[in-house]
């Protein structure tokens, strides 16, 4: 099993699809990395030799910008926006959509499950 950048690649998938399991590598970048490493991108991951995996690992490390470093950089950017209290930072802090989407009826993914305001009123009325 090939392990690159701390991620186990799925053995039954082709190289250019399997590399997308690494955070920060999409399909296009996976193909270009395979070409840079001199490995056929249509080869299955389980069929790769140790030499090819080493070449891939070196190509990925030389390009940079993957996994932990990329996640940390994105979190730092968000933290900076929150600290300077710009509009986007306030939206991040309140867990609301950042890019101007409608929130009156939608945005359930970002806002979470609906709060039961009507159910809470009924409970209060029942106590009295």
N, CA, C and O atoms as CSV, one atom per row, in Angstrom:
chain,resi,resn,atom,element,x,y,z
A,1,UNK,N,N,0.834,-1.177,0.000
A,1,UNK,CA,C,0.000,0.000,0.000
A,1,UNK,C,C,0.883,1.247,0.000
A,1,UNK,O,O,1.820,1.360,0.790
A,2,UNK,N,N,0.567,2.180,-0.899
A,2,UNK,CA,C,1.356,3.403,-1.022
A,2,UNK,C,C,0.900,4.423,0.016
A,2,UNK,O,O,-0.296,4.668,0.173
A,3,UNK,N,N,1.855,5.011,0.716
A,3,UNK,CA,C,1.561,6.040,1.710
A,3,UNK,C,C,2.372,7.278,1.360
A,3,UNK,O,O,3.603,7.268,1.403
A,4,UNK,N,N,1.666,8.337,1.015
A,4,UNK,CA,C,2.325,9.583,0.625
A,4,UNK,C,C,1.727,10.714,1.456
A,4,UNK,O,O,0.507,10.814,1.586
A,5,UNK,N,N,2.567,11.550,2.006
A,5,UNK,CA,C,2.173,12.724,2.794
A,5,UNK,C,C,1.257,12.349,3.949
A,5,UNK,O,O,0.350,13.106,4.295
A,6,UNK,N,N,1.488,11.183,4.548
A,6,UNK,CA,C,0.697,10.761,5.692
A,6,UNK,C,C,-0.676,10.231,5.348
A,6,UNK,O,O,-1.517,10.078,6.235
A,7,UNK,N,N,-0.926,9.945,4.066
A,7,UNK,CA,C,-2.235,9.451,3.630
A,7,UNK,C,C,-2.046,8.120,2.920
A,7,UNK,O,O,-1.199,8.001,2.035
A,8,UNK,N,N,-2.839,7.110,3.308
A,8,UNK,CA,C,-2.834,5.832,2.594
A,8,UNK,C,C,-3.664,5.989,1.331
A,8,UNK,O,O,-4.846,6.327,1.396
A,9,UNK,N,N,-3.046,5.745,0.186
A,9,UNK,CA,C,-3.774,5.869,-1.073
A,9,UNK,C,C,-4.592,4.608,-1.322
A,9,UNK,O,O,-4.124,3.510,-1.018
A,10,UNK,N,N,-5.813,4.735,-1.871
A,10,UNK,CA,C,-6.646,3.560,-2.136
A,10,UNK,C,C,-6.006,2.678,-3.204
A,10,UNK,O,O,-5.742,3.158,-4.306
A,11,UNK,N,N,-5.750,1.398,-2.912
A,11,UNK,CA,C,-4.956,0.560,-3.815
A,11,UNK,C,C,-5.644,0.185,-5.128
A,11,UNK,O,O,-4.960,-0.070,-6.119
A,12,UNK,N,N,-6.972,0.145,-5.161
A,12,UNK,CA,C,-7.653,-0.319,-6.373
A,12,UNK,C,C,-7.992,0.789,-7.354
A,12,UNK,O,O,-8.647,0.533,-8.364
A,13,UNK,N,N,-7.565,2.007,-7.082
A,13,UNK,CA,C,-7.870,3.119,-7.980
A,13,UNK,C,C,-6.661,3.468,-8.827
A,13,UNK,O,O,-5.523,3.147,-8.484
A,14,UNK,N,N,-6.930,4.128,-9.935
A,14,UNK,CA,C,-5.850,4.595,-10.799
A,14,UNK,C,C,-5.097,5.720,-10.082
A,14,UNK,O,O,-5.639,6.371,-9.189
A,15,UNK,N,N,-3.857,5.937,-10.481
A,15,UNK,CA,C,-2.984,6.877,-9.794
A,15,UNK,C,C,-3.566,8.289,-9.760
A,15,UNK,O,O,-3.558,8.931,-8.710
A,16,UNK,N,N,-4.066,8.775,-10.880
A,16,UNK,CA,C,-4.531,10.162,-10.931
A,16,UNK,C,C,-5.791,10.374,-10.107
A,16,UNK,O,O,-6.068,11.503,-9.702
A,17,UNK,N,N,-6.562,9.326,-9.846
A,17,UNK,CA,C,-7.723,9.441,-8.966
A,17,UNK,C,C,-7.287,9.239,-7.512
A,17,UNK,O,O,-7.752,9.950,-6.622
A,18,UNK,N,N,-6.412,8.289,-7.273
A,18,UNK,CA,C,-5.961,7.984,-5.921
A,18,UNK,C,C,-5.219,9.143,-5.273
A,18,UNK,O,O,-5.331,9.354,-4.066
A,19,UNK,N,N,-4.466,9.892,-6.062
A,19,UNK,CA,C,-3.729,11.030,-5.504
A,19,UNK,C,C,-4.655,12.121,-4.991
A,19,UNK,O,O,-4.248,12.942,-4.169
A,20,UNK,N,N,-5.907,12.141,-5.471
A,20,UNK,CA,C,-6.842,13.165,-5.006
A,20,UNK,C,C,-7.279,12.913,-3.560
A,20,UNK,O,O,-7.944,13.763,-2.967
A,21,UNK,N,N,-6.922,11.769,-2.985
A,21,UNK,CA,C,-7.197,11.513,-1.572
A,21,UNK,C,C,-6.330,12.395,-0.681
A,21,UNK,O,O,-6.620,12.565,0.503
A,22,UNK,N,N,-5.273,12.950,-1.248
A,22,UNK,CA,C,-4.393,13.861,-0.509
A,22,UNK,C,C,-4.985,15.262,-0.595
A,22,UNK,O,O,-5.263,15.754,-1.689
A,23,UNK,N,N,-5.176,15.901,0.546
A,23,UNK,CA,C,-5.758,17.242,0.603
A,23,UNK,C,C,-4.852,18.227,-0.123
A,23,UNK,O,O,-3.668,18.344,0.192
A,24,UNK,N,N,-5.420,18.933,-1.098
A,24,UNK,CA,C,-4.656,19.912,-1.860
A,24,UNK,C,C,-4.261,19.429,-3.236
A,24,UNK,O,O,-3.658,20.180,-4.003
A,25,UNK,N,N,-4.593,18.168,-3.573
A,25,UNK,CA,C,-4.294,17.645,-4.905
A,25,UNK,C,C,-5.603,17.281,-5.584
A,25,UNK,O,O,-6.353,16.429,-5.108
A,26,UNK,N,N,-5.861,17.935,-6.694
A,26,UNK,CA,C,-7.034,17.628,-7.511
A,26,UNK,C,C,-6.627,16.755,-8.683
A,26,UNK,O,O,-5.488,16.294,-8.754
A,27,UNK,N,N,-7.552,16.528,-9.597
A,27,UNK,CA,C,-7.272,15.634,-10.715
A,27,UNK,C,C,-6.215,16.203,-11.652
A,27,UNK,O,O,-5.324,15.480,-12.098
A,28,UNK,N,N,-6.308,17.479,-11.948
A,28,UNK,CA,C,-5.334,18.081,-12.870
A,28,UNK,C,C,-3.930,18.061,-12.266
A,28,UNK,O,O,-2.962,17.695,-12.932
A,29,UNK,N,N,-3.834,18.457,-11.009
A,29,UNK,CA,C,-2.524,18.477,-10.342
A,29,UNK,C,C,-1.959,17.065,-10.200
A,29,UNK,O,O,-0.747,16.869,-10.278
A,30,UNK,N,N,-2.844,16.076,-9.991
A,30,UNK,CA,C,-2.397,14.687,-9.867
A,30,UNK,C,C,-1.760,14.214,-11.172
A,30,UNK,O,O,-0.727,13.545,-11.155
A,31,UNK,N,N,-2.370,14.556,-12.290
A,31,UNK,CA,C,-1.808,14.155,-13.591
A,31,UNK,C,C,-0.469,14.836,-13.839
A,31,UNK,O,O,0.468,14.205,-14.329
A,32,UNK,N,N,-0.374,16.121,-13.504
A,32,UNK,CA,C,0.884,16.823,-13.747
A,32,UNK,C,C,1.991,16.299,-12.830
A,32,UNK,O,O,3.150,16.226,-13.237
A,33,UNK,N,N,1.636,15.935,-11.593
A,33,UNK,CA,C,2.625,15.354,-10.679
A,33,UNK,C,C,3.118,14.004,-11.189
A,33,UNK,O,O,4.307,13.698,-11.106
A,34,UNK,N,N,2.192,13.193,-11.721
A,34,UNK,CA,C,2.575,11.887,-12.262
A,34,UNK,C,C,3.523,12.067,-13.449
A,34,UNK,O,O,4.501,11.332,-13.586
A,35,UNK,N,N,3.230,13.044,-14.299
A,35,UNK,CA,C,4.092,13.307,-15.447
A,35,UNK,C,C,5.467,13.792,-14.985
A,35,UNK,O,O,6.493,13.393,-15.535
A,36,UNK,N,N,5.474,14.653,-13.972
A,36,UNK,CA,C,6.732,15.184,-13.446
A,36,UNK,C,C,7.584,14.065,-12.838
A,36,UNK,O,O,8.810,14.084,-12.945
A,37,UNK,N,N,6.923,13.085,-12.197
A,37,UNK,CA,C,7.635,11.975,-11.572
A,37,UNK,C,C,7.993,10.889,-12.580
A,37,UNK,O,O,8.747,9.968,-12.264
A,38,UNK,N,N,7.455,10.995,-13.792
A,38,UNK,CA,C,7.741,9.989,-14.818
A,38,UNK,C,C,7.004,8.680,-14.590
A,38,UNK,O,O,7.523,7.606,-14.896
A,39,UNK,N,N,5.784,8.770,-14.048
A,39,UNK,CA,C,4.968,7.586,-13.769
A,39,UNK,C,C,3.698,7.675,-14.607
A,39,UNK,O,O,3.129,8.756,-14.761
A,40,UNK,N,N,3.251,6.544,-15.147
A,40,UNK,CA,C,2.016,6.510,-15.925
A,40,UNK,C,C,0.830,6.758,-15.003
A,40,UNK,O,O,0.638,6.026,-14.032
A,41,UNK,N,N,0.021,7.798,-15.300
A,41,UNK,CA,C,-1.072,8.160,-14.406
A,41,UNK,C,C,-2.259,7.202,-14.485
A,41,UNK,O,O,-3.146,7.260,-13.633
A,42,UNK,N,N,-2.296,6.319,-15.493
A,42,UNK,CA,C,-3.407,5.369,-15.597
A,42,UNK,C,C,-3.117,4.059,-14.870
A,42,UNK,O,O,-3.982,3.185,-14.806
A,43,UNK,N,N,-1.927,3.916,-14.331
A,43,UNK,CA,C,-1.547,2.707,-13.610
A,43,UNK,C,C,-2.275,2.641,-12.272
A,43,UNK,O,O,-2.491,3.669,-11.631
A,44,UNK,N,N,-2.654,1.439,-11.848
A,44,UNK,CA,C,-3.301,1.293,-10.544
A,44,UNK,C,C,-2.265,1.456,-9.433
A,44,UNK,O,O,-1.093,1.125,-9.611
A,45,UNK,N,N,-2.703,1.962,-8.305
A,45,UNK,CA,C,-1.782,2.254,-7.209
A,45,UNK,C,C,-1.136,0.984,-6.673
A,45,UNK,O,O,0.033,1.002,-6.287
A,46,UNK,N,N,-1.875,-0.111,-6.646
A,46,UNK,CA,C,-1.299,-1.362,-6.123
A,46,UNK,C,C,-0.206,-1.910,-7.034
A,46,UNK,O,O,0.611,-2.717,-6.591
A,47,UNK,N,N,-0.173,-1.482,-8.316
A,47,UNK,CA,C,0.835,-1.949,-9.259
A,47,UNK,C,C,2.091,-1.087,-9.276
A,47,UNK,O,O,3.032,-1.389,-10.010
A,48,UNK,N,N,2.125,-0.027,-8.487
A,48,UNK,CA,C,3.293,0.857,-8.466
A,48,UNK,C,C,4.459,0.177,-7.750
A,48,UNK,O,O,4.271,-0.527,-6.758
A,49,UNK,N,N,5.650,0.399,-8.265
A,49,UNK,CA,C,6.845,-0.114,-7.602
A,49,UNK,C,C,7.282,0.886,-6.530
A,49,UNK,O,O,6.827,2.030,-6.517
A,50,UNK,N,N,8.158,0.450,-5.642
A,50,UNK,CA,C,8.675,1.326,-4.587
A,50,UNK,C,C,9.412,2.524,-5.173
A,50,UNK,O,O,9.360,3.632,-4.637
A,51,UNK,N,N,10.106,2.273,-6.295
A,51,UNK,CA,C,10.847,3.330,-6.965
A,51,UNK,C,C,9.897,4.427,-7.460
A,51,UNK,O,O,10.162,5.617,-7.290
A,52,UNK,N,N,8.782,4.004,-8.078
A,52,UNK,CA,C,7.805,4.970,-8.598
A,52,UNK,C,C,7.162,5.757,-7.457
A,52,UNK,O,O,6.935,6.961,-7.579
A,53,UNK,N,N,6.872,5.080,-6.356
A,53,UNK,CA,C,6.281,5.765,-5.200
A,53,UNK,C,C,7.260,6.804,-4.651
A,53,UNK,O,O,6.855,7.898,-4.259
A,54,UNK,N,N,8.531,6.460,-4.626
A,54,UNK,CA,C,9.555,7.399,-4.160
A,54,UNK,C,C,9.636,8.616,-5.067
A,54,UNK,O,O,9.731,9.747,-4.590
A,55,UNK,N,N,9.598,8.384,-6.390
A,55,UNK,CA,C,9.631,9.504,-7.349
A,55,UNK,C,C,8.410,10.400,-7.148
A,55,UNK,O,O,8.528,11.625,-7.175
A,56,UNK,N,N,7.245,9.798,-6.947
A,56,UNK,CA,C,6.024,10.570,-6.713
A,56,UNK,C,C,6.141,11.395,-5.431
A,56,UNK,O,O,5.806,12.580,-5.411
A,57,UNK,N,N,6.610,10.767,-4.381
A,57,UNK,CA,C,6.751,11.448,-3.094
A,57,UNK,C,C,7.672,12.662,-3.233
A,57,UNK,O,O,7.386,13.733,-2.696
A,58,UNK,N,N,8.780,12.484,-3.960
A,58,UNK,CA,C,9.721,13.593,-4.165
A,58,UNK,C,C,9.088,14.716,-4.972
A,58,UNK,O,O,9.297,15.892,-4.676
A,59,UNK,N,N,8.309,14.353,-5.998
A,59,UNK,CA,C,7.649,15.368,-6.832
A,59,UNK,C,C,6.643,16.163,-6.009
A,59,UNK,O,O,6.547,17.382,-6.147
A,60,UNK,N,N,5.899,15.478,-5.159
A,60,UNK,CA,C,4.894,16.148,-4.330
A,60,UNK,C,C,5.561,17.054,-3.300
A,60,UNK,O,O,5.106,18.176,-3.078
A,61,UNK,N,N,6.633,16.580,-2.671
A,61,UNK,CA,C,7.329,17.390,-1.668
A,61,UNK,C,C,7.971,18.615,-2.294
A,61,UNK,O,O,8.021,19.673,-1.667
A,62,UNK,N,N,8.468,18.487,-3.535
A,62,UNK,CA,C,9.117,19.633,-4.173
A,62,UNK,C,C,8.112,20.724,-4.520
A,62,UNK,O,O,8.455,21.907,-4.507
A,63,UNK,N,N,6.866,20.338,-4.833
A,63,UNK,CA,C,5.847,21.338,-5.163
A,63,UNK,C,C,5.289,21.998,-3.923
A,63,UNK,O,O,5.032,23.202,-3.930
A,64,UNK,N,N,5.093,21.232,-2.846
A,64,UNK,CA,C,4.588,21.782,-1.588
A,64,UNK,C,C,3.099,22.106,-1.652
A,64,UNK,O,O,2.439,21.854,-2.660
A,65,UNK,N,N,2.580,22.669,-0.558
A,65,UNK,CA,C,1.187,23.090,-0.508
A,65,UNK,C,C,0.183,21.962,-0.445
A,65,UNK,O,O,-0.785,21.952,-1.205
A,66,UNK,N,N,0.402,20.989,0.467
A,66,UNK,CA,C,-0.557,19.893,0.617
A,66,UNK,C,C,-0.782,19.582,2.087
A,66,UNK,O,O,-0.028,20.029,2.951
A,67,UNK,N,N,-1.820,18.817,2.358
A,67,UNK,CA,C,-2.182,18.291,3.679
A,67,UNK,C,C,-2.056,19.310,4.811
A,67,UNK,O,O,-2.671,20.374,4.746
A,68,UNK,N,N,-1.288,19.014,5.825
A,68,UNK,CA,C,-1.244,19.805,7.052
A,68,UNK,C,C,-0.851,21.260,6.832
A,68,UNK,O,O,-1.439,22.159,7.432
A,69,UNK,N,N,0.136,21.495,5.980
A,69,UNK,CA,C,0.582,22.867,5.728
A,69,UNK,C,C,-0.541,23.698,5.118
A,69,UNK,O,O,-0.764,24.842,5.512
A,70,UNK,N,N,-1.244,23.111,4.153
A,70,UNK,CA,C,-2.320,23.817,3.474
A,70,UNK,C,C,-3.487,24.076,4.423
A,70,UNK,O,O,-4.052,25.169,4.427
A,71,UNK,N,N,-3.851,23.074,5.226
A,71,UNK,CA,C,-4.934,23.253,6.202
A,71,UNK,C,C,-4.572,24.346,7.216
A,71,UNK,O,O,-5.404,25.182,7.568
A,72,UNK,N,N,-3.318,24.324,7.675
A,72,UNK,CA,C,-2.878,25.323,8.647
A,72,UNK,C,C,-2.919,26.721,8.043
A,72,UNK,O,O,-3.342,27.671,8.701
A,73,UNK,N,N,-2.485,26.848,6.804
A,73,UNK,CA,C,-2.486,28.145,6.138
A,73,UNK,C,C,-3.908,28.693,5.998
A,73,UNK,O,O,-4.139,29.883,6.215
A,74,UNK,N,N,-4.865,27.823,5.633
A,74,UNK,CA,C,-6.252,28.263,5.495
A,74,UNK,C,C,-6.835,28.685,6.835
A,74,UNK,O,O,-7.553,29.682,6.910
A,75,UNK,N,N,-6.534,27.934,7.902
A,75,UNK,CA,C,-7.017,28.302,9.232
A,75,UNK,C,C,-6.424,29.636,9.684
A,75,UNK,O,O,-7.102,30.438,10.326
A,76,UNK,N,N,-5.157,29.866,9.347
A,76,UNK,CA,C,-4.516,31.138,9.707
A,76,UNK,C,C,-5.194,32.295,8.972
A,76,UNK,O,O,-5.405,33.360,9.552
A,77,UNK,N,N,-5.534,32.089,7.700
A,77,UNK,CA,C,-6.215,33.140,6.930
A,77,UNK,C,C,-7.571,33.469,7.545
A,77,UNK,O,O,-7.935,34.639,7.669
A,78,UNK,N,N,-8.323,32.426,7.935
A,78,UNK,CA,C,-9.633,32.641,8.542
A,78,UNK,C,C,-9.480,33.344,9.892
A,78,UNK,O,O,-10.235,34.264,10.205
A,79,UNK,N,N,-8.501,32.908,10.691
A,79,UNK,CA,C,-8.254,33.530,11.991
A,79,UNK,C,C,-7.904,35.009,11.839
A,79,UNK,O,O,-8.319,35.844,12.644
A,80,UNK,N,N,-7.129,35.322,10.786
A,80,UNK,CA,C,-6.758,36.726,10.530
A,80,UNK,C,C,-7.998,37.560,10.214
A,80,UNK,O,O,-8.138,38.682,10.700
A,81,UNK,N,N,-8.903,37.004,9.392
A,81,UNK,CA,C,-10.131,37.726,9.061
A,81,UNK,C,C,-10.984,37.966,10.306
A,81,UNK,O,O,-11.587,39.028,10.457
A,82,UNK,N,N,-11.031,36.976,11.191
A,82,UNK,CA,C,-11.804,37.122,12.422
A,82,UNK,C,C,-11.176,38.190,13.321
A,82,UNK,O,O,-11.894,38.992,13.917
A,83,UNK,N,N,-9.847,38.208,13.424
A,83,UNK,CA,C,-9.154,39.165,14.284
A,83,UNK,C,C,-9.353,40.599,13.838
A,83,UNK,O,O,-9.557,41.484,14.669
A,84,UNK,N,N,-9.295,40.843,12.525
A,84,UNK,CA,C,-9.440,42.219,12.050
A,84,UNK,C,C,-10.905,42.631,11.962
A,84,UNK,O,O,-11.209,43.770,11.609
A,85,UNK,N,N,-11.808,41.717,12.280
A,85,UNK,CA,C,-13.243,41.958,12.359
A,85,UNK,C,C,-13.817,42.529,11.067
A,85,UNK,O,O,-14.673,43.413,11.096
A,86,UNK,N,N,-13.343,42.019,9.943
A,86,UNK,CA,C,-13.943,42.412,8.682
A,86,UNK,C,C,-15.245,41.622,8.501
A,86,UNK,O,O,-15.541,40.718,9.282
A,87,UNK,N,N,-16.003,41.962,7.486
A,87,UNK,CA,C,-17.316,41.334,7.285
A,87,UNK,C,C,-17.194,39.819,7.160
A,87,UNK,O,O,-17.956,39.077,7.779
A,88,UNK,N,N,-16.237,39.366,6.360
A,88,UNK,CA,C,-16.058,37.917,6.184
A,88,UNK,C,C,-15.675,37.241,7.496
A,88,UNK,O,O,-16.108,36.123,7.776
A,89,UNK,N,N,-14.863,37.924,8.296
A,89,UNK,CA,C,-14.478,37.375,9.590
A,89,UNK,C,C,-15.669,37.239,10.516
A,89,UNK,O,O,-15.787,36.245,11.232
A,90,UNK,N,N,-16.559,38.232,10.513
A,90,UNK,CA,C,-17.760,38.163,11.349
A,90,UNK,C,C,-18.666,37.026,10.908
A,90,UNK,O,O,-19.267,36.350,11.743
A,91,UNK,N,N,-18.768,36.810,9.607
A,91,UNK,CA,C,-19.597,35.712,9.094
A,91,UNK,C,C,-19.004,34.364,9.514
A,91,UNK,O,O,-19.742,33.443,9.861
A,92,UNK,N,N,-17.676,34.249,9.482
A,92,UNK,CA,C,-17.030,33.012,9.940
A,92,UNK,C,C,-17.319,32.797,11.429
A,92,UNK,O,O,-17.651,31.686,11.843
A,93,UNK,N,N,-17.193,33.854,12.228
A,93,UNK,CA,C,-17.388,33.734,13.663
A,93,UNK,C,C,-18.810,33.287,13.997
A,93,UNK,O,O,-19.008,32.503,14.925
A,94,UNK,N,N,-19.802,33.778,13.249
A,94,UNK,CA,C,-21.199,33.441,13.514
A,94,UNK,C,C,-21.654,32.162,12.820
A,94,UNK,O,O,-22.818,31.777,12.930
A,95,UNK,N,N,-20.751,31.507,12.115
A,95,UNK,CA,C,-21.085,30.282,11.371
A,95,UNK,C,C,-22.181,30.507,10.340
A,95,UNK,O,O,-23.119,29.717,10.235
A,96,UNK,N,N,-22.056,31.580,9.588
A,96,UNK,CA,C,-23.008,31.899,8.525
A,96,UNK,C,C,-22.275,31.870,7.189
A,96,UNK,O,O,-21.047,31.944,7.165
A,97,UNK,N,N,-23.008,31.765,6.065
A,97,UNK,CA,C,-22.340,31.767,4.763
A,97,UNK,C,C,-21.539,33.054,4.556
A,97,UNK,O,O,-21.968,34.134,4.959
A,98,UNK,N,N,-20.388,32.926,3.931
A,98,UNK,CA,C,-19.447,34.033,3.828
A,98,UNK,C,C,-19.579,34.784,2.509
A,98,UNK,O,O,-19.285,35.978,2.447
A,99,UNK,N,N,-20.015,34.106,1.462
A,99,UNK,CA,C,-19.947,34.693,0.124
A,99,UNK,C,C,-21.260,35.282,-0.373
A,99,UNK,O,O,-21.551,35.216,-1.567
A,100,UNK,N,N,-22.054,35.855,0.521
A,100,UNK,CA,C,-23.231,36.604,0.105
A,100,UNK,C,C,-24.444,35.771,-0.262
A,100,UNK,O,O,-25.343,36.279,-0.933
A,101,UNK,N,N,-24.507,34.506,0.152
A,101,UNK,CA,C,-25.661,33.698,-0.180
A,101,UNK,C,C,-26.870,34.108,0.656
A,101,UNK,O,O,-26.740,34.752,1.697
A,102,UNK,N,N,-28.027,33.724,0.183
A,102,UNK,CA,C,-29.279,33.978,0.874
A,102,UNK,C,C,-29.334,33.119,2.145
A,102,UNK,O,O,-28.958,31.947,2.119
A,103,UNK,N,N,-29.805,33.704,3.256
A,103,UNK,CA,C,-29.881,32.937,4.496
A,103,UNK,C,C,-31.279,32.893,5.091
A,103,UNK,O,O,-31.503,32.185,6.072
A,104,UNK,N,N,-32.234,33.641,4.517
A,104,UNK,CA,C,-33.579,33.661,5.096
A,104,UNK,C,C,-34.209,32.275,5.075
A,104,UNK,O,O,-34.800,31.847,6.066
A,105,UNK,N,N,-34.089,31.575,3.960
A,105,UNK,CA,C,-34.696,30.248,3.871
A,105,UNK,C,C,-33.678,29.130,3.724
A,105,UNK,O,O,-33.945,28.006,4.150
A,106,UNK,N,N,-32.537,29.397,3.143
A,106,UNK,CA,C,-31.568,28.332,2.875
A,106,UNK,C,C,-30.404,28.382,3.863
A,106,UNK,O,O,-30.557,28.893,4.973
A,107,UNK,N,N,-29.261,27.864,3.475
A,107,UNK,CA,C,-28.027,27.862,4.275
A,107,UNK,C,C,-28.108,26.894,5.448
A,107,UNK,O,O,-27.462,27.123,6.471
A,108,UNK,N,N,-28.877,25.826,5.330
A,108,UNK,CA,C,-29.013,24.882,6.434
A,108,UNK,C,C,-27.710,24.129,6.689
A,108,UNK,O,O,-27.439,23.742,7.825
A,109,UNK,N,N,-26.904,23.916,5.657
A,109,UNK,CA,C,-25.636,23.217,5.851
A,109,UNK,C,C,-24.748,24.006,6.793
A,109,UNK,O,O,-24.152,23.448,7.714
A,110,UNK,N,N,-24.666,25.290,6.560
A,110,UNK,CA,C,-23.787,26.138,7.361
A,110,UNK,C,C,-24.391,26.463,8.731
A,110,UNK,O,O,-23.672,26.503,9.729
A,111,UNK,N,N,-25.706,26.694,8.784
A,111,UNK,CA,C,-26.353,27.108,10.027
A,111,UNK,C,C,-26.706,25.938,10.941
A,111,UNK,O,O,-26.892,26.126,12.143
A,112,UNK,N,N,-26.800,24.745,10.387
A,112,UNK,CA,C,-27.147,23.581,11.194
A,112,UNK,C,C,-28.650,23.349,11.204
A,112,UNK,O,O,-29.393,24.050,10.517
A,113,UNK,N,N,-29.104,22.362,11.987
A,113,UNK,CA,C,-30.541,22.062,12.029
A,113,UNK,C,C,-31.337,23.252,12.549
A,113,UNK,O,O,-30.818,24.089,13.288
A,114,UNK,N,N,-32.603,23.314,12.153
A,114,UNK,CA,C,-33.462,24.420,12.574
A,114,UNK,C,C,-33.654,24.411,14.086
A,114,UNK,O,O,-33.739,23.357,14.717
A,115,UNK,N,N,-33.719,25.593,14.638
A,115,UNK,CA,C,-34.017,25.722,16.062
A,115,UNK,C,C,-35.533,25.674,16.214
A,115,UNK,O,O,-36.237,26.338,15.453
A,116,UNK,N,N,-36.045,24.931,17.144
A,116,UNK,CA,C,-37.487,24.800,17.326
A,116,UNK,C,C,-38.067,25.931,18.147
A,116,UNK,O,O,-38.386,25.729,19.319
A,117,UNK,N,N,-38.216,27.125,17.569
A,117,UNK,CA,C,-38.715,28.287,18.302
A,117,UNK,C,C,-40.187,28.106,18.677
A,117,UNK,O,O,-40.592,28.470,19.781
A,118,UNK,N,N,-40.982,27.553,17.776
A,118,UNK,CA,C,-42.403,27.387,18.032
A,118,UNK,C,C,-42.618,26.331,19.109
A,118,UNK,O,O,-43.477,26.497,19.975
A,119,UNK,N,N,-41.856,25.257,19.066
A,119,UNK,CA,C,-41.982,24.196,20.063
A,119,UNK,C,C,-41.620,24.720,21.454
A,119,UNK,O,O,-42.239,24.317,22.440
A,120,UNK,N,N,-40.645,25.597,21.548
A,120,UNK,CA,C,-40.242,26.151,22.838
A,120,UNK,C,C,-41.357,27.014,23.419
A,120,UNK,O,O,-41.582,26.988,24.629
A,121,UNK,N,N,-42.056,27.775,22.589
A,121,UNK,CA,C,-43.157,28.617,23.055
A,121,UNK,C,C,-44.291,27.760,23.607
A,121,UNK,O,O,-44.898,28.103,24.622
A,122,UNK,N,N,-44.574,26.646,22.938
A,122,UNK,CA,C,-45.646,25.762,23.382
A,122,UNK,C,C,-45.335,25.189,24.763
A,122,UNK,O,O,-46.236,25.065,25.593
A,123,UNK,N,N,-44.077,24.839,25.020
A,123,UNK,CA,C,-43.688,24.300,26.321
A,123,UNK,C,C,-43.859,25.340,27.413
A,123,UNK,O,O,-44.314,25.020,28.511
A,124,UNK,N,N,-43.497,26.586,27.123
A,124,UNK,CA,C,-43.623,27.659,28.094
A,124,UNK,C,C,-45.092,27.906,28.408
A,124,UNK,O,O,-45.450,28.113,29.567
A,125,UNK,N,N,-45.943,27.888,27.392
A,125,UNK,CA,C,-47.378,28.109,27.573
A,125,UNK,C,C,-47.998,26.968,28.372
A,125,UNK,O,O,-48.915,27.213,29.156
A,126,UNK,N,N,-47.542,25.754,28.208
A,126,UNK,CA,C,-48.107,24.593,28.890
A,126,UNK,C,C,-47.821,24.633,30.390
A,126,UNK,O,O,-48.616,24.117,31.176
A,127,UNK,N,N,-46.712,25.229,30.801
A,127,UNK,CA,C,-46.365,25.300,32.228
A,127,UNK,C,C,-47.326,26.211,33.001
A,127,UNK,O,O,-47.650,25.934,34.156
A,128,UNK,N,N,-47.775,27.281,32.376
A,128,UNK,CA,C,-48.613,28.273,33.059
A,128,UNK,C,C,-49.975,27.786,33.363
A,128,UNK,O,O,-50.780,28.521,33.935
